[in-house]
């Protein structure tokens, strides 16, 4: 007897997207309504969004802009969140990424929904925090 596959694919992932992070929010991350704080989710998106720019810049980076951030559905305790990132643009000193967040919900009747998407820009910085050129090779 073989075990059923527990890997769910999010619906219609953008081309070139990579799974960069997974996390499950805890009760301490909820607001007064019992939903996950938007700020908590924004922080997780910032962490996930930095994965690909960090590799491209090959060194220290900093978030320079949140160009767009959409909350599509509330996030609840028990949701397993998967963060997918895709590089949108690589400039002289910056990298812009698109992040989509999907929640796996209701283990008894498992389904996947997109809860958030965002565009963020990170800048490569040197030891003094000044912008530096991204290596090209």
N, CA, C and O atoms as CSV, one atom per row, in Angstrom:
chain,resi,resn,atom,element,x,y,z
A,1,UNK,N,N,0.840,-1.167,0.000
A,1,UNK,CA,C,0.000,0.000,0.000
A,1,UNK,C,C,0.892,1.240,0.000
A,1,UNK,O,O,1.838,1.321,0.783
A,2,UNK,N,N,0.603,2.189,-0.857
A,2,UNK,CA,C,1.397,3.408,-0.932
A,2,UNK,C,C,0.643,4.541,-0.262
A,2,UNK,O,O,-0.586,4.602,-0.295
A,3,UNK,N,N,1.406,5.435,0.344
A,3,UNK,CA,C,0.810,6.592,1.011
A,3,UNK,C,C,0.361,7.607,-0.029
A,3,UNK,O,O,1.020,7.761,-1.058
A,4,UNK,N,N,-0.747,8.304,0.215
A,4,UNK,CA,C,-1.179,9.341,-0.725
A,4,UNK,C,C,-0.184,10.491,-0.729
A,4,UNK,O,O,0.474,10.760,0.276
A,5,UNK,N,N,-0.081,11.154,-1.849
A,5,UNK,CA,C,0.816,12.300,-1.964
A,5,UNK,C,C,0.291,13.449,-1.122
A,5,UNK,O,O,-0.885,13.800,-1.213
A,6,UNK,N,N,1.143,14.029,-0.313
A,6,UNK,CA,C,0.751,15.161,0.521
A,6,UNK,C,C,1.210,16.479,-0.070
A,6,UNK,O,O,0.987,17.536,0.520
A,7,UNK,N,N,1.848,16.429,-1.227
A,7,UNK,CA,C,2.312,17.651,-1.875
A,7,UNK,C,C,1.201,18.211,-2.739
A,7,UNK,O,O,0.780,17.574,-3.704
A,8,UNK,N,N,0.730,19.384,-2.404
A,8,UNK,CA,C,-0.281,20.050,-3.203
A,8,UNK,C,C,0.373,21.138,-4.019
A,8,UNK,O,O,1.237,21.860,-3.522
A,9,UNK,N,N,-0.026,21.260,-5.246
A,9,UNK,CA,C,0.489,22.333,-6.081
A,9,UNK,C,C,-0.464,23.505,-6.029
A,9,UNK,O,O,-1.669,23.327,-6.207
A,10,UNK,N,N,0.051,24.712,-5.787
A,10,UNK,CA,C,-0.822,25.883,-5.817
A,10,UNK,C,C,-1.381,26.070,-7.216
A,10,UNK,O,O,-0.708,25.757,-8.198
A,11,UNK,N,N,-2.588,26.571,-7.319
A,11,UNK,CA,C,-3.166,26.783,-8.645
A,11,UNK,C,C,-2.419,27.870,-9.405
A,11,UNK,O,O,-2.119,28.928,-8.851
A,12,UNK,N,N,-2.124,27.615,-10.651
A,12,UNK,CA,C,-1.589,28.586,-11.595
A,12,UNK,C,C,-0.435,29.429,-11.062
A,12,UNK,O,O,-0.525,30.655,-10.996
A,13,UNK,N,N,0.635,28.764,-10.689
A,13,UNK,CA,C,1.828,29.496,-10.278
A,13,UNK,C,C,2.416,30.218,-11.474
A,13,UNK,O,O,2.384,29.701,-12.591
A,14,UNK,N,N,2.957,31.420,-11.249
A,14,UNK,CA,C,3.588,32.128,-12.363
A,14,UNK,C,C,4.832,31.381,-12.832
A,14,UNK,O,O,5.508,30.719,-12.045
A,15,UNK,N,N,5.121,31.497,-14.119
A,15,UNK,CA,C,6.316,30.865,-14.667
A,15,UNK,C,C,7.554,31.376,-13.940
A,15,UNK,O,O,7.680,32.569,-13.662
A,16,UNK,N,N,8.451,30.471,-13.641
A,16,UNK,CA,C,9.704,30.849,-13.019
A,16,UNK,C,C,9.635,31.031,-11.516
A,16,UNK,O,O,10.628,31.427,-10.907
A,17,UNK,N,N,8.491,30.755,-10.895
A,17,UNK,CA,C,8.370,30.930,-9.444
A,17,UNK,C,C,9.061,29.779,-8.720
A,17,UNK,O,O,9.016,28.634,-9.169
A,18,UNK,N,N,9.702,30.098,-7.590
A,18,UNK,CA,C,10.389,29.099,-6.779
A,18,UNK,C,C,9.820,29.126,-5.368
A,18,UNK,O,O,9.543,30.195,-4.823
A,19,UNK,N,N,9.649,27.951,-4.780
A,19,UNK,CA,C,9.251,27.874,-3.382
A,19,UNK,C,C,10.441,28.346,-2.551
A,19,UNK,O,O,11.513,27.743,-2.604
A,20,UNK,N,N,10.256,29.426,-1.780
A,20,UNK,CA,C,11.374,29.977,-1.012
A,20,UNK,C,C,11.187,29.854,0.501
A,20,UNK,O,O,12.145,30.015,1.257
A,21,UNK,N,N,9.943,29.566,0.951
A,21,UNK,CA,C,9.727,29.479,2.391
A,21,UNK,C,C,8.377,28.836,2.671
A,21,UNK,O,O,7.436,28.965,1.888
A,22,UNK,N,N,8.296,28.138,3.806
A,22,UNK,CA,C,7.022,27.622,4.332
A,22,UNK,C,C,6.985,27.915,5.815
A,22,UNK,O,O,7.996,27.807,6.509
A,23,UNK,N,N,5.788,28.294,6.304
A,23,UNK,CA,C,5.634,28.598,7.728
A,23,UNK,C,C,4.171,28.409,8.126
A,23,UNK,O,O,3.265,28.552,7.305
A,24,UNK,N,N,3.963,28.086,9.401
A,24,UNK,CA,C,2.611,27.966,9.934
A,24,UNK,C,C,2.446,28.998,11.048
A,24,UNK,O,O,3.167,28.942,12.044
A,25,UNK,N,N,1.506,29.943,10.898
A,25,UNK,CA,C,1.301,30.943,11.940
A,25,UNK,C,C,0.762,30.323,13.232
A,25,UNK,O,O,0.067,29.308,13.211
A,26,UNK,N,N,1.095,30.950,14.336
A,26,UNK,CA,C,0.726,30.467,15.667
A,26,UNK,C,C,-0.303,31.399,16.310
A,26,UNK,O,O,-0.509,32.515,15.832
A,27,UNK,N,N,-0.945,30.950,17.385
A,27,UNK,CA,C,-1.940,31.803,18.057
A,27,UNK,C,C,-1.398,33.168,18.484
A,27,UNK,O,O,-2.148,34.144,18.510
A,28,UNK,N,N,-0.129,33.251,18.815
A,28,UNK,CA,C,0.461,34.541,19.224
A,28,UNK,C,C,0.502,35.547,18.078
A,28,UNK,O,O,0.725,36.735,18.308
A,29,UNK,N,N,0.287,35.079,16.833
A,29,UNK,CA,C,0.347,35.947,15.653
A,29,UNK,C,C,-1.017,36.507,15.260
A,29,UNK,O,O,-1.149,37.117,14.199
A,30,UNK,N,N,-2.045,36.307,16.111
A,30,UNK,CA,C,-3.405,36.734,15.759
A,30,UNK,C,C,-3.755,38.108,16.319
A,30,UNK,O,O,-3.214,38.565,17.326
A,31,UNK,N,N,-4.692,38.742,15.609
A,31,UNK,CA,C,-5.236,40.020,16.066
A,31,UNK,C,C,-6.486,39.763,16.909
A,31,UNK,O,O,-6.803,38.611,17.209
A,32,UNK,N,N,-7.192,40.819,17.292
A,32,UNK,CA,C,-8.375,40.705,18.133
A,32,UNK,C,C,-9.521,39.950,17.487
A,32,UNK,O,O,-10.421,39.486,18.187
A,33,UNK,N,N,-9.511,39.815,16.175
A,33,UNK,CA,C,-10.571,39.077,15.468
A,33,UNK,C,C,-10.223,37.599,15.293
A,33,UNK,O,O,-11.037,36.823,14.792
A,34,UNK,N,N,-9.015,37.211,15.705
A,34,UNK,CA,C,-8.605,35.819,15.554
A,34,UNK,C,C,-7.906,35.520,14.241
A,34,UNK,O,O,-7.506,34.381,13.998
A,35,UNK,N,N,-7.752,36.533,13.385
A,35,UNK,CA,C,-7.012,36.362,12.130
A,35,UNK,C,C,-5.544,36.712,12.377
A,35,UNK,O,O,-5.206,37.363,13.366
A,36,UNK,N,N,-4.693,36.274,11.474
A,36,UNK,CA,C,-3.266,36.584,11.583
A,36,UNK,C,C,-3.052,38.065,11.272
A,36,UNK,O,O,-3.624,38.601,10.323
A,37,UNK,N,N,-2.218,38.720,12.087
A,37,UNK,CA,C,-1.883,40.130,11.869
A,37,UNK,C,C,-1.343,40.333,10.456
A,37,UNK,O,O,-0.512,39.556,9.985
A,38,UNK,N,N,-1.817,41.376,9.784
A,38,UNK,CA,C,-1.293,41.719,8.471
A,38,UNK,C,C,0.182,42.043,8.537
A,38,UNK,O,O,0.930,41.700,7.622
A,39,UNK,N,N,0.617,42.697,9.601
A,39,UNK,CA,C,2.028,43.042,9.762
A,39,UNK,C,C,2.912,41.814,9.886
A,39,UNK,O,O,4.036,41.799,9.384
A,40,UNK,N,N,2.405,40.783,10.554
A,40,UNK,CA,C,3.152,39.530,10.664
A,40,UNK,C,C,3.340,38.936,9.273
A,40,UNK,O,O,4.434,38.501,8.913
A,41,UNK,N,N,2.259,38.924,8.495
A,41,UNK,CA,C,2.329,38.361,7.147
A,41,UNK,C,C,3.264,39.192,6.260
A,41,UNK,O,O,4.006,38.638,5.448
A,42,UNK,N,N,3.228,40.513,6.414
A,42,UNK,CA,C,4.127,41.373,5.642
A,42,UNK,C,C,5.586,41.061,5.967
A,42,UNK,O,O,6.426,41.020,5.067
A,43,UNK,N,N,5.890,40.841,7.238
A,43,UNK,CA,C,7.263,40.508,7.626
A,43,UNK,C,C,7.704,39.192,7.002
A,43,UNK,O,O,8.845,39.070,6.557
A,44,UNK,N,N,6.807,38.198,6.963
A,44,UNK,CA,C,7.145,36.912,6.362
A,44,UNK,C,C,7.380,37.055,4.857
A,44,UNK,O,O,8.288,36.434,4.306
A,45,UNK,N,N,6.558,37.875,4.197
A,45,UNK,CA,C,6.736,38.123,2.757
A,45,UNK,C,C,8.086,38.796,2.514
A,45,UNK,O,O,8.772,38.470,1.545
A,46,UNK,N,N,8.473,39.726,3.377
A,46,UNK,CA,C,9.765,40.401,3.230
A,46,UNK,C,C,10.913,39.397,3.353
A,46,UNK,O,O,11.870,39.446,2.581
A,47,UNK,N,N,10.817,38.495,4.318
A,47,UNK,CA,C,11.846,37.461,4.482
A,47,UNK,C,C,11.908,36.544,3.260
A,47,UNK,O,O,12.988,36.263,2.741
A,48,UNK,N,N,10.747,36.083,2.807
A,48,UNK,CA,C,10.694,35.184,1.649
A,48,UNK,C,C,11.159,35.892,0.383
A,48,UNK,O,O,11.869,35.310,-0.437
A,49,UNK,N,N,10.759,37.144,0.229
A,49,UNK,CA,C,11.128,37.905,-0.957
A,49,UNK,C,C,12.614,38.143,-1.069
A,49,UNK,O,O,13.123,38.341,-2.172
A,50,UNK,N,N,13.318,38.129,0.037
A,50,UNK,CA,C,14.755,38.407,0.039
A,50,UNK,C,C,15.603,37.221,-0.416
A,50,UNK,O,O,16.780,37.399,-0.730
A,51,UNK,N,N,15.033,36.018,-0.458
A,51,UNK,CA,C,15.822,34.820,-0.759
A,51,UNK,C,C,16.503,34.907,-2.124
A,51,UNK,O,O,17.718,34.734,-2.210
A,52,UNK,N,N,15.759,35.166,-3.172
A,52,UNK,CA,C,16.357,35.207,-4.517
A,52,UNK,C,C,17.275,36.412,-4.703
A,52,UNK,O,O,18.366,36.242,-5.248
A,53,UNK,N,N,16.893,37.631,-4.276
A,53,UNK,CA,C,17.814,38.766,-4.398
A,53,UNK,C,C,19.133,38.554,-3.649
A,53,UNK,O,O,20.186,38.997,-4.107
A,54,UNK,N,N,19.074,37.879,-2.502
A,54,UNK,CA,C,20.294,37.598,-1.741
A,54,UNK,C,C,21.249,36.740,-2.560
A,54,UNK,O,O,22.459,36.969,-2.562
A,55,UNK,N,N,20.696,35.756,-3.252
A,55,UNK,CA,C,21.524,34.891,-4.111
A,55,UNK,C,C,22.095,35.675,-5.281
A,55,UNK,O,O,23.266,35.520,-5.626
A,56,UNK,N,N,21.275,36.510,-5.888
A,56,UNK,CA,C,21.708,37.285,-7.059
A,56,UNK,C,C,22.767,38.312,-6.675
A,56,UNK,O,O,23.768,38.468,-7.374
A,57,UNK,N,N,22.546,39.015,-5.559
A,57,UNK,CA,C,23.463,40.067,-5.124
A,57,UNK,C,C,24.745,39.505,-4.516
A,57,UNK,O,O,25.753,40.205,-4.429
A,58,UNK,N,N,24.704,38.240,-4.095
A,58,UNK,CA,C,25.854,37.581,-3.474
A,58,UNK,C,C,26.431,38.388,-2.324
A,58,UNK,O,O,27.641,38.586,-2.216
A,59,UNK,N,N,25.544,38.840,-1.485
A,59,UNK,CA,C,25.980,39.607,-0.322
A,59,UNK,C,C,24.792,40.323,0.301
A,59,UNK,O,O,23.632,40.030,0.010
A,60,UNK,N,N,25.115,41.247,1.148
A,60,UNK,CA,C,24.114,41.970,1.934
A,60,UNK,C,C,23.134,42.731,1.042
A,60,UNK,O,O,23.517,43.341,0.043
A,61,UNK,N,N,21.841,42.677,1.436
A,61,UNK,CA,C,20.800,43.430,0.748
A,61,UNK,C,C,19.905,44.096,1.783
A,61,UNK,O,O,19.933,43.749,2.964
A,62,UNK,N,N,19.112,45.056,1.325
A,62,UNK,CA,C,18.131,45.712,2.188
A,62,UNK,C,C,16.857,45.944,1.379
A,62,UNK,O,O,16.909,46.199,0.176
A,63,UNK,N,N,15.730,45.854,2.049
A,63,UNK,CA,C,14.457,46.166,1.398
A,63,UNK,C,C,14.414,47.663,1.168
A,63,UNK,O,O,14.568,48.442,2.109
A,64,UNK,N,N,14.205,48.070,-0.070
A,64,UNK,CA,C,14.160,49.495,-0.390
A,64,UNK,C,C,12.737,49.953,-0.687
A,64,UNK,O,O,12.417,51.128,-0.504
A,65,UNK,N,N,11.861,49.020,-1.151
A,65,UNK,CA,C,10.486,49.414,-1.460
A,65,UNK,C,C,9.549,48.218,-1.432
A,65,UNK,O,O,9.906,47.114,-1.845
A,66,UNK,N,N,8.357,48.459,-0.941
A,66,UNK,CA,C,7.240,47.535,-1.119
A,66,UNK,C,C,6.374,48.223,-2.159
A,66,UNK,O,O,5.633,49.155,-1.846
A,67,UNK,N,N,6.471,47.761,-3.390
A,67,UNK,CA,C,5.814,48.418,-4.514
A,67,UNK,C,C,4.320,48.144,-4.562
A,67,UNK,O,O,3.538,48.978,-5.017
A,68,UNK,N,N,3.932,46.964,-4.086
A,68,UNK,CA,C,2.523,46.571,-4.084
A,68,UNK,C,C,2.359,45.461,-3.061
A,68,UNK,O,O,3.232,44.605,-2.919
A,69,UNK,N,N,1.239,45.475,-2.348
A,69,UNK,CA,C,0.947,44.419,-1.373
A,69,UNK,C,C,-0.556,44.234,-1.321
A,69,UNK,O,O,-1.286,45.163,-0.974
A,70,UNK,N,N,-1.030,43.036,-1.665
A,70,UNK,CA,C,-2.460,42.760,-1.672
A,70,UNK,C,C,-2.781,41.619,-0.713
A,70,UNK,O,O,-2.218,40.529,-0.813
A,71,UNK,N,N,-3.697,41.889,0.219
A,71,UNK,CA,C,-4.230,40.842,1.082
A,71,UNK,C,C,-5.489,40.336,0.395
A,71,UNK,O,O,-6.471,41.071,0.290
A,72,UNK,N,N,-5.476,39.087,-0.076
A,72,UNK,CA,C,-6.599,38.549,-0.831
A,72,UNK,C,C,-7.598,37.819,0.057
A,72,UNK,O,O,-8.804,37.886,-0.179
A,73,UNK,N,N,-7.102,37.119,1.082
A,73,UNK,CA,C,-7.959,36.395,2.020
A,73,UNK,C,C,-7.298,36.408,3.385
A,73,UNK,O,O,-6.073,36.486,3.480
A,74,UNK,N,N,-8.099,36.332,4.454
A,74,UNK,CA,C,-7.500,36.257,5.790
A,74,UNK,C,C,-6.701,34.964,5.956
A,74,UNK,O,O,-6.976,33.954,5.308
A,75,UNK,N,N,-5.714,35.023,6.835
A,75,UNK,CA,C,-4.902,33.858,7.179
A,75,UNK,C,C,-5.267,33.463,8.601
A,75,UNK,O,O,-5.447,34.317,9.468
A,76,UNK,N,N,-5.375,32.157,8.832
A,76,UNK,CA,C,-5.798,31.637,10.141
A,76,UNK,C,C,-4.722,30.761,10.759
A,76,UNK,O,O,-3.853,30.235,10.065
A,77,UNK,N,N,-4.796,30.613,12.084
A,77,UNK,CA,C,-3.944,29.650,12.776
A,77,UNK,C,C,-4.229,28.282,12.170
A,77,UNK,O,O,-5.387,27.921,11.965
A,78,UNK,N,N,-3.184,27.528,11.886
A,78,UNK,CA,C,-3.351,26.202,11.289
A,78,UNK,C,C,-3.167,26.180,9.789
A,78,UNK,O,O,-2.973,25.110,9.211
A,79,UNK,N,N,-3.223,27.353,9.130
A,79,UNK,CA,C,-2.920,27.403,7.699
A,79,UNK,C,C,-1.425,27.134,7.513
A,79,UNK,O,O,-0.602,27.683,8.246
A,80,UNK,N,N,-1.074,26.302,6.545
A,80,UNK,CA,C,0.332,26.128,6.181
A,80,UNK,C,C,0.588,27.037,4.994
A,80,UNK,O,O,0.040,26.831,3.911
A,81,UNK,N,N,1.423,28.044,5.205
A,81,UNK,CA,C,1.682,29.047,4.174
A,81,UNK,C,C,2.922,28.681,3.363
A,81,UNK,O,O,3.971,28.345,3.914
A,82,UNK,N,N,2.775,28.756,2.044
A,82,UNK,CA,C,3.892,28.529,1.121
A,82,UNK,C,C,4.132,29.818,0.354
A,82,UNK,O,O,3.205,30.405,-0.204
A,83,UNK,N,N,5.386,30.251,0.332
A,83,UNK,CA,C,5.776,31.515,-0.298
A,83,UNK,C,C,6.565,31.201,-1.568
A,83,UNK,O,O,7.589,30.518,-1.527
A,84,UNK,N,N,6.075,31.706,-2.685
A,84,UNK,CA,C,6.711,31.500,-3.981
A,84,UNK,C,C,7.197,32.849,-4.501
A,84,UNK,O,O,6.456,33.831,-4.471
A,85,UNK,N,N,8.440,32.899,-4.978
A,85,UNK,CA,C,9.014,34.155,-5.470
A,85,UNK,C,C,9.493,33.987,-6.902
A,85,UNK,O,O,9.911,32.908,-7.323
A,86,UNK,N,N,9.419,35.084,-7.630
A,86,UNK,CA,C,9.891,35.143,-9.016
A,86,UNK,C,C,10.590,36.480,-9.209
A,86,UNK,O,O,10.055,37.520,-8.824
A,87,UNK,N,N,11.780,36.467,-9.801
A,87,UNK,CA,C,12.504,37.707,-10.083
A,87,UNK,C,C,11.812,38.420,-11.238
A,87,UNK,O,O,11.580,37.836,-12.296
A,88,UNK,N,N,11.490,39.676,-11.022
A,88,UNK,CA,C,10.850,40.504,-12.037
A,88,UNK,C,C,11.873,41.331,-12.808
A,88,UNK,O,O,11.757,41.517,-14.020
A,89,UNK,N,N,12.886,41.827,-12.077
A,89,UNK,CA,C,13.848,42.730,-12.701
A,89,UNK,C,C,15.142,42.729,-11.896
A,89,UNK,O,O,15.126,42.726,-10.665
A,90,UNK,N,N,16.262,42.732,-12.616
A,90,UNK,CA,C,17.571,42.924,-11.985
A,90,UNK,C,C,18.152,44.186,-12.581
A,90,UNK,O,O,18.374,44.271,-13.788
A,91,UNK,N,N,18.398,45.173,-11.724
A,91,UNK,CA,C,18.990,46.433,-12.164
A,91,UNK,C,C,20.460,46.482,-11.810
A,91,UNK,O,O,21.071,45.459,-11.501
A,92,UNK,N,N,21.026,47.681,-11.857
A,92,UNK,CA,C,22.449,47.868,-11.547
A,92,UNK,C,C,22.738,47.544,-10.079
A,92,UNK,O,O,23.733,46.889,-9.768
A,93,UNK,N,N,21.857,48.011,-9.171
A,93,UNK,CA,C,22.069,47.784,-7.736
A,93,UNK,C,C,20.873,47.129,-7.057
A,93,UNK,O,O,20.931,46.835,-5.863
A,94,UNK,N,N,19.798,46.898,-7.789
A,94,UNK,CA,C,18.574,46.409,-7.145
A,94,UNK,C,C,17.964,45.211,-7.854
A,94,UNK,O,O,18.235,44.945,-9.025
A,95,UNK,N,N,17.129,44.496,-7.103
A,95,UNK,CA,C,16.391,43.343,-7.622
A,95,UNK,C,C,14.943,43.481,-7.178
A,95,UNK,O,O,14.673,43.691,-5.996
A,96,UNK,N,N,14.010,43.365,-8.118
A,96,UNK,CA,C,12.589,43.408,-7.805
A,96,UNK,C,C,12.015,41.998,-7.954
A,96,UNK,O,O,12.268,41.313,-8.945
A,97,UNK,N,N,11.245,41.580,-6.960
A,97,UNK,CA,C,10.649,40.245,-6.971
A,97,UNK,C,C,9.141,40.332,-6.761
A,97,UNK,O,O,8.624,41.280,-6.169
A,98,UNK,N,N,8.465,39.324,-7.259
A,98,UNK,CA,C,7.030,39.148,-7.034
A,98,UNK,C,C,6.879,37.929,-6.130
A,98,UNK,O,O,7.444,36.871,-6.407
A,99,UNK,N,N,6.117,38.080,-5.050
A,99,UNK,CA,C,5.905,36.990,-4.092
A,99,UNK,C,C,4.423,36.671,-4.042
A,99,UNK,O,O,3.590,37.571,-3.933
A,100,UNK,N,N,4.094,35.387,-4.121
A,100,UNK,CA,C,2.720,34.928,-3.946
A,100,UNK,C,C,2.691,33.963,-2.775
A,100,UNK,O,O,3.579,33.124,-2.622
A,101,UNK,N,N,1.656,34.090,-1.946
A,101,UNK,CA,C,1.526,33.268,-0.749
A,101,UNK,C,C,0.246,32.442,-0.858
A,101,UNK,O,O,-0.838,32.973,-1.103
A,102,UNK,N,N,0.397,31.131,-0.670
A,102,UNK,CA,C,-0.732,30.209,-0.732
A,102,UNK,C,C,-0.897,29.533,0.627
A,102,UNK,O,O,0.088,29.221,1.295
A,103,UNK,N,N,-2.133,29.311,1.027
A,103,UNK,CA,C,-2.433,28.632,2.283
A,103,UNK,C,C,-3.046,27.271,2.005
A,103,UNK,O,O,-3.995,27.151,1.230
A,104,UNK,N,N,-2.495,26.248,2.644
A,104,UNK,CA,C,-3.131,24.928,2.651
A,104,UNK,C,C,-4.072,24.923,3.837
A,104,UNK,O,O,-3.651,25.170,4.967
A,105,UNK,N,N,-5.356,24.641,3.588
A,105,UNK,CA,C,-6.386,24.742,4.620
A,105,UNK,C,C,-7.180,23.457,4.763
A,105,UNK,O,O,-7.258,22.636,3.849
A,106,UNK,N,N,-7.770,23.312,5.949
A,106,UNK,CA,C,-8.740,22.260,6.251
A,106,UNK,C,C,-8.169,20.881,5.936
A,106,UNK,O,O,-8.481,20.311,4.890
A,107,UNK,N,N,-7.335,20.333,6.826
A,107,UNK,CA,C,-6.683,19.052,6.560
A,107,UNK,C,C,-7.653,17.913,6.209
A,107,UNK,O,O,-7.291,17.011,5.453
A,108,UNK,N,N,-8.883,17.944,6.750
A,108,UNK,CA,C,-9.850,16.882,6.450
A,108,UNK,C,C,-10.350,16.966,5.004
A,108,UNK,O,O,-10.737,15.956,4.416
A,109,UNK,N,N,-10.338,18.176,4.437
A,109,UNK,CA,C,-10.780,18.397,3.056
A,109,UNK,C,C,-9.812,19.392,2.428
A,109,UNK,O,O,-10.195,20.499,2.049
A,110,UNK,N,N,-8.565,18.983,2.327
A,110,UNK,CA,C,-7.456,19.871,1.985
A,110,UNK,C,C,-7.676,20.641,0.689
A,110,UNK,O,O,-8.008,20.061,-0.344
A,111,UNK,N,N,-7.485,21.963,0.761
A,111,UNK,CA,C,-7.507,22.795,-0.437
A,111,UNK,C,C,-6.508,23.937,-0.272
A,111,UNK,O,O,-6.102,24.273,0.840
A,112,UNK,N,N,-6.122,24.524,-1.404
A,112,UNK,CA,C,-5.096,25.565,-1.439
A,112,UNK,C,C,-5.709,26.847,-1.990
A,112,UNK,O,O,-6.396,26.832,-3.011
A,113,UNK,N,N,-5.448,27.972,-1.288
A,113,UNK,CA,C,-5.953,29.270,-1.743
A,113,UNK,C,C,-4.833,30.306,-1.694
A,113,UNK,O,O,-3.973,30.265,-0.814
A,114,UNK,N,N,-4.855,31.244,-2.658
A,114,UNK,CA,C,-3.894,32.348,-2.632
A,114,UNK,C,C,-4.393,33.367,-1.612
A,114,UNK,O,O,-5.542,33.803,-1.678
A,115,UNK,N,N,-3.524,33.746,-0.665
A,115,UNK,CA,C,-3.931,34.688,0.381
A,115,UNK,C,C,-3.289,36.060,0.235
A,115,UNK,O,O,-3.843,37.054,0.705
A,116,UNK,N,N,-2.135,36.126,-0.407
A,116,UNK,CA,C,-1.407,37.390,-0.507
A,116,UNK,C,C,-0.512,37.373,-1.737
A,116,UNK,O,O,-0.040,36.321,-2.168
A,117,UNK,N,N,-0.286,38.573,-2.300
A,117,UNK,CA,C,0.765,38.721,-3.298
A,117,UNK,C,C,1.362,40.113,-3.155
A,117,UNK,O,O,0.691,41.056,-2.736
A,118,UNK,N,N,2.642,40.220,-3.512
A,118,UNK,CA,C,3.351,41.485,-3.319
A,118,UNK,C,C,4.496,41.603,-4.312
A,118,UNK,O,O,4.997,40.608,-4.836
A,119,UNK,N,N,4.898,42.848,-4.559
A,119,UNK,CA,C,6.108,43.164,-5.320
A,119,UNK,C,C,7.010,43.973,-4.410
A,119,UNK,O,O,6.586,44.974,-3.834
A,120,UNK,N,N,8.253,43.539,-4.281
A,120,UNK,CA,C,9.214,44.210,-3.416
A,120,UNK,C,C,10.519,44.432,-4.167
A,120,UNK,O,O,10.876,43.667,-5.063
A,121,UNK,N,N,11.220,45.488,-3.789
A,121,UNK,CA,C,12.531,45.773,-4.376
A,121,UNK,C,C,13.575,45.791,-3.268
A,121,UNK,O,O,13.388,46.412,-2.221
A,122,UNK,N,N,14.668,45.103,-3.521
A,122,UNK,CA,C,15.802,45.023,-2.592
A,122,UNK,C,C,17.011,45.648,-3.271
A,122,UNK,O,O,17.176,45.532,-4.485
A,123,UNK,N,N,17.855,46.308,-2.488
A,123,UNK,CA,C,19.068,46.913,-3.024
A,123,UNK,C,C,20.279,46.219,-2.406
A,123,UNK,O,O,20.302,45.935,-1.208
A,124,UNK,N,N,21.279,45.952,-3.238
A,124,UNK,CA,C,22.541,45.388,-2.759
A,124,UNK,C,C,23.297,46.500,-2.034
A,124,UNK,O,O,23.408,47.616,-2.541
A,125,UNK,N,N,23.818,46.189,-0.840
A,125,UNK,CA,C,24.545,47.209,-0.074
A,125,UNK,C,C,25.904,46.680,0.379
A,125,UNK,O,O,26.126,45.476,0.504
A,126,UNK,N,N,26.796,47.632,0.618
A,126,UNK,CA,C,28.130,47.282,1.095
A,126,UNK,C,C,28.147,47.286,2.625
A,126,UNK,O,O,27.104,47.417,3.266
A,127,UNK,N,N,29.324,47.143,3.194
A,127,UNK,CA,C,29.486,47.100,4.647
A,127,UNK,C,C,29.070,48.367,5.370
A,127,UNK,O,O,28.803,48.334,6.571
A,128,UNK,N,N,29.011,49.471,4.667
A,128,UNK,CA,C,28.593,50.746,5.265
A,128,UNK,C,C,27.120,51.051,4.967
A,128,UNK,O,O,26.624,52.124,5.311
A,129,UNK,N,N,26.424,50.103,4.325
A,129,UNK,CA,C,25.015,50.307,4.026
A,129,UNK,C,C,24.747,51.133,2.776
A,129,UNK,O,O,23.617,51.565,2.552
A,130,UNK,N,N,25.761,51.355,1.970
A,130,UNK,CA,C,25.624,52.127,0.721
A,130,UNK,C,C,25.342,51.172,-0.440
A,130,UNK,O,O,25.834,50.044,-0.438
A,131,UNK,N,N,24.558,51.606,-1.429
A,131,UNK,CA,C,24.285,50.750,-2.584
A,131,UNK,C,C,25.582,50.332,-3.278
A,131,UNK,O,O,26.532,51.108,-3.381
A,132,UNK,N,N,25.592,49.093,-3.746
A,132,UNK,CA,C,26.738,48.578,-4.499
A,132,UNK,C,C,26.229,47.898,-5.768
A,132,UNK,O,O,25.070,47.490,-5.844
A,133,UNK,N,N,27.083,47.786,-6.735
A,133,UNK,CA,C,26.742,47.174,-8.017
A,133,UNK,C,C,26.589,45.666,-7.832
A,133,UNK,O,O,27.395,45.036,-7.147
A,134,UNK,N,N,25.558,45.094,-8.440
A,134,UNK,CA,C,25.327,43.650,-8.408
A,134,UNK,C,C,26.299,42.989,-9.382
A,134,UNK,O,O,26.393,43.405,-10.537
A,135,UNK,N,N,27.023,41.963,-8.930
A,135,UNK,CA,C,27.979,41.284,-9.818
A,135,UNK,C,C,27.273,40.643,-11.017
A,135,UNK,O,O,26.196,40.063,-10.877
A,136,UNK,N,N,27.882,40.753,-12.175
A,136,UNK,CA,C,27.350,40.126,-13.403
A,136,UNK,C,C,28.388,39.159,-13.938
A,136,UNK,O,O,29.495,39.565,-14.289
A,137,UNK,N,N,28.038,37.881,-14.002
A,137,UNK,CA,C,28.932,36.906,-14.645
A,137,UNK,C,C,28.211,35.669,-15.009
A,137,UNK,O,O,28.810,34.744,-15.558
